[in-house]
Amino acid sequence: MLFPSLKPILAGNAAIDLVWLALGSAPMAEFAAHARPAAIVLDLQHGLWERGTVEAAIASTGQRVPVIARCADNTHAAIAQALDAGAASVLVPLIETVDDARRALDASRYPPRGSRSAGGVRPLLGGVAAMLEADTQVSVGLMIETVAGVENAQAIAALPGIDYLFIGTGDLSLSRGSSDPDVIGHDCAQVLAAARAHGLPCGIYTGSAEAARQAHGQGYRMAVAASDIDLLKQGLQSALAAAAPA
């Protein structure tokens, strides 16, 4: 494995604080790694990342921090590109059914465990044997972020080969047609219960360090402690407010 695996962290009991990066900046990824979060998430679905900057961002983290790639979608091409870049984990969005989950798992593994195509510049640096060994260290996370996904969470979590579930609270609110904290909290609790029933860590998208701390207290292993968009926005607003004449 060229880069750190997420699997040993998932196997432990410690809280996993994430930094979520969407602005497509490889230097920002390097700064994030320097802060030593448990893992970094590159948002390839809604973020500004291009393939070259993804490769550079993963390279810039060195041997310090595992990188999770939130894939653009649940396709072989999107998953393969993230893993070919050296991501320690793929986080596959919009998983609603067992078939969706099976498709994500299949695309994430080389034969005979799946149908991922062999190749890519980085996977082959150490040769074919090293490439196949790295495959055993890849973690597959599935995003539950719709009402259908919540309803099928128990069946999804029962599939062999899943490493963790992760709740996308924003899309879940859209799917439910409600941002009521009690309603969304009930949905999230169902997914958390499904993950726990099958021995899987469960993560959740949180908008602040305080929300991440609360999520850990509720039993979620993974939570977003910071995002580049929010940090930049808050930092600029704070600086300008402080500089304004009294």
C-alpha positions as YAML, in Angstrom:
chain: A
units: angstrom
residues:
- id: 1
  name: MET
  ca: [0.00, 0.00, 0.00]
- id: 2
  name: LEU
  ca: [1.55, 3.29, -1.10]
- id: 3
  name: PHE
  ca: [-0.46, 5.38, 1.33]
- id: 4
  name: PRO
  ca: [-1.89, 4.82, 4.81]
- id: 5
  name: SER
  ca: [-4.84, 2.46, 5.07]
- id: 6
  name: LEU
  ca: [-8.04, 3.46, 6.84]
- id: 7
  name: LYS
  ca: [-8.70, -0.11, 7.97]
- id: 8
  name: PRO
  ca: [-6.64, -0.02, 11.22]
- id: 9
  name: ILE
  ca: [-8.41, 3.17, 12.26]
- id: 10
  name: LEU
  ca: [-11.83, 1.69, 11.54]
- id: 11
  name: ALA
  ca: [-10.89, -1.41, 13.53]
- id: 12
  name: GLY
  ca: [-10.21, 0.65, 16.66]
- id: 13
  name: ASN
  ca: [-12.60, 2.38, 19.01]
- id: 14
  name: ALA
  ca: [-11.39, 5.98, 18.82]
- id: 15
  name: ALA
  ca: [-13.46, 8.79, 17.35]
- id: 16
  name: ILE
  ca: [-12.57, 9.49, 13.72]
- id: 17
  name: ASP
  ca: [-12.57, 13.24, 13.05]
- id: 18
  name: LEU
  ca: [-12.61, 14.14, 9.36]
- id: 19
  name: VAL
  ca: [-11.60, 17.22, 7.38]
- id: 20
  name: TRP
  ca: [-13.84, 17.60, 4.32]
- id: 21
  name: LEU
  ca: [-12.28, 19.28, 1.28]
- id: 22
  name: ALA
  ca: [-14.33, 20.48, -1.69]
- id: 23
  name: LEU
  ca: [-12.43, 23.45, -3.16]
- id: 24
  name: GLY
  ca: [-10.08, 21.32, -5.26]
- id: 25
  name: SER
  ca: [-6.85, 22.62, -3.76]
- id: 26
  name: ALA
  ca: [-3.92, 20.22, -3.36]
- id: 27
  name: PRO
  ca: [-2.09, 22.70, -1.08]
- id: 28
  name: MET
  ca: [-5.18, 22.81, 1.12]
- id: 29
  name: ALA
  ca: [-4.98, 19.02, 1.43]
- id: 30
  name: GLU
  ca: [-1.37, 19.36, 2.54]
- id: 31
  name: PHE
  ca: [-2.35, 21.91, 5.19]
- id: 32
  name: ALA
  ca: [-5.17, 19.62, 6.31]
- id: 33
  name: ALA
  ca: [-2.81, 16.66, 6.64]
- id: 34
  name: HIS
  ca: [-0.42, 18.80, 8.70]
- id: 35
  name: ALA
  ca: [-3.24, 19.29, 11.24]
- id: 36
  name: ARG
  ca: [-3.35, 15.49, 11.68]
- id: 37
  name: PRO
  ca: [-7.05, 14.62, 11.41]
- id: 38
  name: ALA
  ca: [-7.90, 10.93, 11.49]
- id: 39
  name: ALA
  ca: [-8.66, 11.14, 7.75]
- id: 40
  name: ILE
  ca: [-9.27, 13.61, 4.94]
- id: 41
  name: VAL
  ca: [-12.26, 13.45, 2.60]
- id: 42
  name: LEU
  ca: [-11.94, 14.73, -0.96]
- id: 43
  name: ASP
  ca: [-15.43, 15.51, -2.25]
- id: 44
  name: LEU
  ca: [-15.32, 14.44, -5.89]
- id: 45
  name: GLN
  ca: [-19.11, 14.52, -6.20]
- id: 46
  name: HIS
  ca: [-19.87, 18.17, -5.46]
- id: 47
  name: GLY
  ca: [-16.37, 19.62, -5.08]
- id: 48
  name: LEU
  ca: [-14.08, 21.32, -7.61]
- id: 49
  name: TRP
  ca: [-11.60, 18.46, -7.91]
- id: 50
  name: GLU
  ca: [-10.09, 17.41, -11.23]
- id: 51
  name: ARG
  ca: [-8.22, 14.16, -11.78]
- id: 52
  name: GLY
  ca: [-4.75, 15.71, -11.72]
- id: 53
  name: THR
  ca: [-5.41, 17.68, -8.55]
- id: 54
  name: VAL
  ca: [-6.80, 14.58, -6.85]
- id: 55
  name: GLU
  ca: [-3.55, 12.77, -7.62]
- id: 56
  name: ALA
  ca: [-1.54, 15.74, -6.33]
- id: 57
  name: ALA
  ca: [-3.66, 16.08, -3.18]
- id: 58
  name: ILE
  ca: [-3.21, 12.43, -2.26]
- id: 59
  name: ALA
  ca: [0.52, 12.64, -2.96]
- id: 60
  name: SER
  ca: [0.84, 15.75, -0.77]
- id: 61
  name: THR
  ca: [-0.54, 13.99, 2.29]
- id: 62
  name: GLY
  ca: [2.55, 11.76, 2.23]
- id: 63
  name: GLN
  ca: [2.40, 8.94, 4.72]
- id: 64
  name: ARG
  ca: [0.51, 10.97, 7.30]
- id: 65
  name: VAL
  ca: [-3.23, 10.76, 6.77]
- id: 66
  name: PRO
  ca: [-5.56, 8.29, 4.99]
- id: 67
  name: VAL
  ca: [-7.58, 9.89, 2.21]
- id: 68
  name: ILE
  ca: [-11.24, 9.06, 1.58]
- id: 69
  name: ALA
  ca: [-12.57, 9.90, -1.87]
- id: 70
  name: ARG
  ca: [-16.28, 10.67, -1.96]
- id: 71
  name: CYS
  ca: [-16.85, 9.45, -5.52]
- id: 72
  name: ALA
  ca: [-18.76, 11.37, -8.15]
- id: 73
  name: ASP
  ca: [-21.23, 8.50, -8.47]
- id: 74
  name: ASN
  ca: [-21.67, 4.75, -8.16]
- id: 75
  name: THR
  ca: [-19.96, 3.74, -11.39]
- id: 76
  name: HIS
  ca: [-16.91, 1.67, -12.23]
- id: 77
  name: ALA
  ca: [-15.19, 4.69, -13.79]
- id: 78
  name: ALA
  ca: [-15.70, 7.02, -10.82]
- id: 79
  name: ILE
  ca: [-14.67, 4.42, -8.25]
- id: 80
  name: ALA
  ca: [-11.65, 3.22, -10.26]
- id: 81
  name: GLN
  ca: [-10.33, 6.76, -10.77]
- id: 82
  name: ALA
  ca: [-10.48, 7.47, -7.04]
- id: 83
  name: LEU
  ca: [-8.69, 4.24, -6.15]
- id: 84
  name: ASP
  ca: [-6.16, 4.57, -8.98]
- id: 85
  name: ALA
  ca: [-5.20, 7.94, -7.49]
- id: 86
  name: GLY
  ca: [-4.28, 6.16, -4.26]
- id: 87
  name: ALA
  ca: [-7.29, 6.85, -2.06]
- id: 88
  name: ALA
  ca: [-7.37, 4.65, 1.04]
- id: 89
  name: SER
  ca: [-11.14, 4.48, 0.84]
- id: 90
  name: VAL
  ca: [-13.99, 5.23, -1.50]
- id: 91
  name: LEU
  ca: [-17.18, 6.70, -0.10]
- id: 92
  name: VAL
  ca: [-19.89, 5.88, -2.62]
- id: 93
  name: PRO
  ca: [-22.89, 8.24, -2.68]
- id: 94
  name: LEU
  ca: [-26.62, 7.65, -2.89]
- id: 95
  name: ILE
  ca: [-26.77, 3.98, -1.94]
- id: 96
  name: GLU
  ca: [-30.46, 3.11, -1.74]
- id: 97
  name: THR
  ca: [-30.70, -0.63, -2.29]
- id: 98
  name: VAL
  ca: [-28.78, -3.85, -1.81]
- id: 99
  name: ASP
  ca: [-28.13, -3.90, -5.56]
- id: 100
  name: ASP
  ca: [-26.59, -0.41, -5.34]
- id: 101
  name: ALA
  ca: [-24.34, -1.63, -2.55]
- id: 102
  name: ARG
  ca: [-23.30, -4.75, -4.45]
- id: 103
  name: ARG
  ca: [-22.44, -2.63, -7.50]
- id: 104
  name: ALA
  ca: [-20.22, -0.35, -5.41]
- id: 105
  name: LEU
  ca: [-18.44, -3.28, -3.78]
- id: 106
  name: ASP
  ca: [-17.92, -5.01, -7.12]
- id: 107
  name: ALA
  ca: [-16.38, -1.90, -8.68]
- id: 108
  name: SER
  ca: [-14.03, -1.45, -5.70]
- id: 109
  name: ARG
  ca: [-12.29, -4.86, -5.86]
- id: 110
  name: TYR
  ca: [-10.07, -6.61, -8.36]
- id: 111
  name: PRO
  ca: [-11.11, -10.07, -9.57]
- id: 112
  name: PRO
  ca: [-11.98, -12.55, -8.23]
- id: 113
  name: ARG
  ca: [-13.62, -10.47, -5.48]
- id: 114
  name: GLY
  ca: [-14.94, -7.87, -7.92]
- id: 115
  name: SER
  ca: [-14.52, -6.47, -11.41]
- id: 116
  name: ARG
  ca: [-12.28, -3.43, -10.92]
- id: 117
  name: SER
  ca: [-10.01, -2.93, -13.91]
- id: 118
  name: ALA
  ca: [-6.30, -3.27, -13.20]
- id: 119
  name: GLY
  ca: [-4.08, -0.37, -14.13]
- id: 120
  name: GLY
  ca: [-3.45, 3.24, -13.29]
- id: 121
  name: VAL
  ca: [-0.09, 4.94, -12.82]
- id: 122
  name: ARG
  ca: [0.09, 4.85, -9.04]
- id: 123
  name: PRO
  ca: [-1.22, 1.30, -8.38]
- id: 124
  name: LEU
  ca: [1.41, -0.22, -10.69]
- id: 125
  name: LEU
  ca: [4.41, 1.67, -9.27]
- id: 126
  name: GLY
  ca: [5.29, -1.34, -7.14]
- id: 127
  name: GLY
  ca: [4.28, -3.97, -9.67]
- id: 128
  name: VAL
  ca: [1.25, -6.24, -10.01]
- id: 129
  name: ALA
  ca: [1.82, -8.09, -6.72]
- id: 130
  name: ALA
  ca: [1.92, -4.81, -4.80]
- id: 131
  name: MET
  ca: [-1.21, -3.64, -6.61]
- id: 132
  name: LEU
  ca: [-3.10, -6.75, -5.57]
- id: 133
  name: GLU
  ca: [-1.87, -6.46, -1.98]
- id: 134
  name: ALA
  ca: [-3.01, -2.82, -1.85]
- id: 135
  name: ASP
  ca: [-6.47, -4.00, -2.90]
- id: 136
  name: THR
  ca: [-6.83, -5.83, 0.41]
- id: 137
  name: GLN
  ca: [-6.26, -2.56, 2.29]
- id: 138
  name: VAL
  ca: [-8.93, -0.53, 0.50]
- id: 139
  name: SER
  ca: [-11.96, 0.44, 2.59]
- id: 140
  name: VAL
  ca: [-15.41, 0.78, 1.05]
- id: 141
  name: GLY
  ca: [-17.86, 3.18, 2.66]
- id: 142
  name: LEU
  ca: [-21.46, 3.55, 1.54]
- id: 143
  name: MET
  ca: [-23.46, 6.76, 1.87]
- id: 144
  name: ILE
  ca: [-27.02, 6.45, 3.10]
- id: 145
  name: GLU
  ca: [-28.68, 9.74, 2.23]
- id: 146
  name: THR
  ca: [-32.22, 9.08, 1.05]
- id: 147
  name: VAL
  ca: [-35.42, 7.76, 2.58]
- id: 148
  name: ALA
  ca: [-35.06, 4.58, 0.51]
- id: 149
  name: GLY
  ca: [-31.54, 4.11, 1.83]
- id: 150
  name: VAL
  ca: [-32.72, 4.46, 5.42]
- id: 151
  name: GLU
  ca: [-35.51, 1.94, 4.84]
- id: 152
  name: ASN
  ca: [-33.02, -0.55, 3.36]
- id: 153
  name: ALA
  ca: [-30.17, 0.17, 5.78]
- id: 154
  name: GLN
  ca: [-30.42, -3.15, 7.62]
- id: 155
  name: ALA
  ca: [-30.25, -5.19, 4.41]
- id: 156
  name: ILE
  ca: [-27.43, -3.03, 3.03]
- id: 157
  name: ALA
  ca: [-25.36, -3.29, 6.20]
- id: 158
  name: ALA
  ca: [-25.66, -7.09, 6.13]
- id: 159
  name: LEU
  ca: [-23.65, -7.38, 2.90]
- id: 160
  name: PRO
  ca: [-20.12, -8.78, 3.34]
- id: 161
  name: GLY
  ca: [-17.30, -6.50, 2.32]
- id: 162
  name: ILE
  ca: [-18.66, -3.17, 3.55]
- id: 163
  name: ASP
  ca: [-16.28, -1.31, 5.86]
- id: 164
  name: TYR
  ca: [-18.54, 1.49, 7.10]
- id: 165
  name: LEU
  ca: [-21.78, 3.38, 6.53]
- id: 166
  name: PHE
  ca: [-21.91, 7.16, 6.31]
- id: 167
  name: ILE
  ca: [-25.01, 9.35, 6.54]
- id: 168
  name: GLY
  ca: [-25.37, 12.32, 4.21]
- id: 169
  name: THR
  ca: [-27.65, 14.56, 6.23]
- id: 170
  name: GLY
  ca: [-28.14, 17.23, 3.56]
- id: 171
  name: ASP
  ca: [-29.49, 14.93, 0.85]
- id: 172
  name: LEU
  ca: [-31.43, 12.99, 3.45]
- id: 173
  name: SER
  ca: [-33.28, 16.16, 4.46]
- id: 174
  name: LEU
  ca: [-34.08, 16.85, 0.79]
- id: 175
  name: SER
  ca: [-35.26, 13.28, 0.26]
- id: 176
  name: ARG
  ca: [-37.42, 13.36, 3.40]
- id: 177
  name: GLY
  ca: [-38.78, 16.80, 2.53]
- id: 178
  name: SER
  ca: [-38.03, 17.98, 6.04]
- id: 179
  name: SER
  ca: [-35.15, 19.53, 7.94]
- id: 180
  name: ASP
  ca: [-36.85, 18.93, 11.30]
- id: 181
  name: PRO
  ca: [-34.02, 17.75, 13.59]
- id: 182
  name: ASP
  ca: [-36.28, 15.19, 15.27]
- id: 183
  name: VAL
  ca: [-37.37, 13.66, 11.96]
- id: 184
  name: ILE
  ca: [-33.86, 13.52, 10.49]
- id: 185
  name: GLY
  ca: [-32.46, 12.38, 13.84]
- id: 186
  name: HIS
  ca: [-34.85, 9.42, 13.81]
- id: 187
  name: ASP
  ca: [-33.69, 8.47, 10.30]
- id: 188
  name: CYS
  ca: [-30.05, 8.76, 11.33]
- id: 189
  name: ALA
  ca: [-30.67, 6.62, 14.41]
- id: 190
  name: GLN
  ca: [-32.05, 3.88, 12.17]
- id: 191
  name: VAL
  ca: [-28.91, 3.85, 10.06]
- id: 192
  name: LEU
  ca: [-26.69, 3.91, 13.14]
- id: 193
  name: ALA
  ca: [-28.61, 0.95, 14.58]
- id: 194
  name: ALA
  ca: [-28.24, -0.98, 11.31]
- id: 195
  name: ALA
  ca: [-24.49, -0.37, 11.25]
- id: 196
  name: ARG
  ca: [-24.08, -1.42, 14.87]
- id: 197
  name: ALA
  ca: [-26.18, -4.55, 14.36]
- id: 198
  name: HIS
  ca: [-23.69, -5.70, 11.74]
- id: 199
  name: GLY
  ca: [-20.52, -4.54, 13.46]
- id: 200
  name: LEU
  ca: [-19.86, -1.60, 11.16]
- id: 201
  name: PRO
  ca: [-18.63, 1.88, 12.10]
- id: 202
  name: CYS
  ca: [-21.11, 4.60, 11.18]
- id: 203
  name: GLY
  ca: [-20.25, 8.14, 10.15]
- id: 204
  name: ILE
  ca: [-22.34, 11.26, 9.72]
- id: 205
  name: TYR
  ca: [-21.85, 14.60, 8.02]
- id: 206
  name: THR
  ca: [-21.66, 17.31, 10.67]
- id: 207
  name: GLY
  ca: [-21.21, 21.00, 10.09]
- id: 208
  name: SER
  ca: [-18.92, 21.96, 12.95]
- id: 209
  name: ALA
  ca: [-16.47, 20.67, 15.52]
- id: 210
  name: GLU
  ca: [-19.13, 20.96, 18.22]
- id: 211
  name: ALA
  ca: [-21.62, 18.96, 16.14]
- id: 212
  name: ALA
  ca: [-18.93, 16.35, 15.50]
- id: 213
  name: ARG
  ca: [-18.28, 16.06, 19.24]
- id: 214
  name: GLN
  ca: [-21.99, 15.56, 19.86]
- id: 215
  name: ALA
  ca: [-22.20, 12.93, 17.13]
- id: 216
  name: HIS
  ca: [-19.35, 10.97, 18.70]
- id: 217
  name: GLY
  ca: [-21.22, 11.09, 21.98]
- id: 218
  name: GLN
  ca: [-24.24, 9.58, 20.25]
- id: 219
  name: GLY
  ca: [-22.21, 6.62, 19.01]
- id: 220
  name: TYR
  ca: [-21.10, 7.76, 15.55]
- id: 221
  name: ARG
  ca: [-17.48, 6.78, 14.95]
- id: 222
  name: MET
  ca: [-16.89, 9.24, 12.11]
- id: 223
  name: ALA
  ca: [-17.86, 12.91, 11.89]
- id: 224
  name: VAL
  ca: [-16.77, 16.01, 9.99]
- id: 225
  name: ALA
  ca: [-14.92, 18.36, 12.33]
- id: 226
  name: ALA
  ca: [-14.06, 20.94, 9.65]
- id: 227
  name: SER
  ca: [-14.58, 21.73, 5.96]
- id: 228
  name: ASP
  ca: [-12.53, 24.00, 3.73]
- id: 229
  name: ILE
  ca: [-15.55, 25.99, 2.55]
- id: 230
  name: ASP
  ca: [-16.80, 26.75, 6.06]
- id: 231
  name: LEU
  ca: [-13.34, 27.52, 7.42]
- id: 232
  name: LEU
  ca: [-12.57, 29.93, 4.59]
- id: 233
  name: LYS
  ca: [-15.96, 31.62, 4.80]
- id: 234
  name: GLN
  ca: [-15.85, 31.97, 8.59]
- id: 235
  name: GLY
  ca: [-12.24, 33.12, 8.59]
- id: 236
  name: LEU
  ca: [-12.88, 35.87, 6.04]
- id: 237
  name: GLN
  ca: [-16.03, 37.05, 7.77]
- id: 238
  name: SER
  ca: [-14.27, 37.11, 11.13]
- id: 239
  name: ALA
  ca: [-11.28, 39.03, 9.78]
- id: 240
  name: LEU
  ca: [-13.39, 41.64, 8.03]
- id: 241
  name: ALA
  ca: [-15.60, 42.10, 11.07]
- id: 242
  name: ALA
  ca: [-12.54, 42.58, 13.27]
- id: 243
  name: ALA
  ca: [-11.03, 45.10, 10.86]
- id: 244
  name: ALA
  ca: [-14.17, 47.21, 10.55]
- id: 245
  name: PRO
  ca: [-13.99, 50.63, 12.23]
- id: 246
  name: ALA
  ca: [-15.71, 50.80, 15.62]
...
